[in-house]
Amino acid sequence: MVIGIIIAVVIVIAIVVWAVTAYNGLVALRNRVDNGWAQIDVQLKQRADLIPNLVETVKGYAAHESQTLQAVTNARARAAAATTTAERAAAETQVGQALMNLMATAEAYPQLQANQNFLDLQAQLKALEDRIAYARQFYNDVVLKYNTKIQTVPSNIIAGMFHFTEREFFKVEESARAVPQVRF
């Protein structure tokens, strides 16, 4: 009788320890996902802050390229207004495409290519794009771990009980994979 009670207590303690460990693991992953998104947001904000300077520099040399310049400005505004991960990813894809078109357009202006301010902005943009790519990769890796954890047995039991929900990946739209066409 005493042995049966001891075994029951040990089993209950093991289940409680497992539940606490599973819950804490899920919380830690959820926090890493939030941190990953915050890191992306910081990089995207830096890029958004760089865009007006870039547009103004190009505008000085290529004022008649107003459609390209307006596309960059509009894409930046859409990105700032996005509220969900999917909306933000789509908007940032458009920003990236608009910036690629702006850079391609700038290649037609040798004086602009020789402007030190433009070259500095271009280098800053390249560095930011590299950091954004890294931050996106980190975020998506953590989202994968988190989503896998809340979908697999036995941690899915705790995830369901405490309403842990899947997170969206930061995906690049298919249209962004195409090489931009530049015509003069």
C-alpha positions, 0 to 999 in steps of 0.5 A, a space after each residue: 500500500 505504501 509502495 503504491 502511494 510512493 509510486 503514484 506520488 513519483 508519477 505525479 511529480 514526474 508529470 508536473 516536472 515534465 509539464 513545467 519543463 515543457 511550458 518553460 521551453 515553449 515560453 523561451 522559444 516564443 520569446 526568441 521568436 519575439 526577439 527575432 522579430 524585434 531584430 528584423 524590425 530594427 534593421 527594417 527601420 534603419 533601412 526605412 530611415 536611409 531611403 529618404 536620403 537615398 531618394 533625395 540624392 538620386 533625385 538631384 541627378 535623375 529628377 525625371 525618374 519620378 516614377 521610380 522615386 515615387 515607387 520607393 517612397 510608396 513602398 516605404 509608406 506601405 511597409 510602415 503601415 503594415 501590422 502583421 508579419 505577412 503584411 510586413 513581409 509583403 511590403 518589405 519585399 516591395 521596398 526591396 524591389 523598389 530599391 533594386 529598381 532605383 539602384 539599376 536606374 542610378 547606374 545610367 547616371 555616371 555623375 551619380 555613380 561618382 557622388 561620394 554621398 551616393 556611394 556611402 548611402 549605397 554601401 550602407 544599404 548593402 550592409 543593411 540588406 545583409 543584416 536584414 537577410 541574416 535577421 530574417 534567417 534567424 527569425 525563420 529558424 526560431 519560428 521553425 523550432 517554435 512551431 515544431 515544438 507546439 505541433 509535436 507530441 507531447 509538448 503539443 498538449 501543454 501548447 494547447 492548454 496554454 494557447 500557444 499559437 503558430 507564428 508566421 514565417 517571414 517569406 519572400 513573395 515569388 514576384 521578388 525572386 525575379 530579376 528586375 527588368 530595367 529599360 531606358 
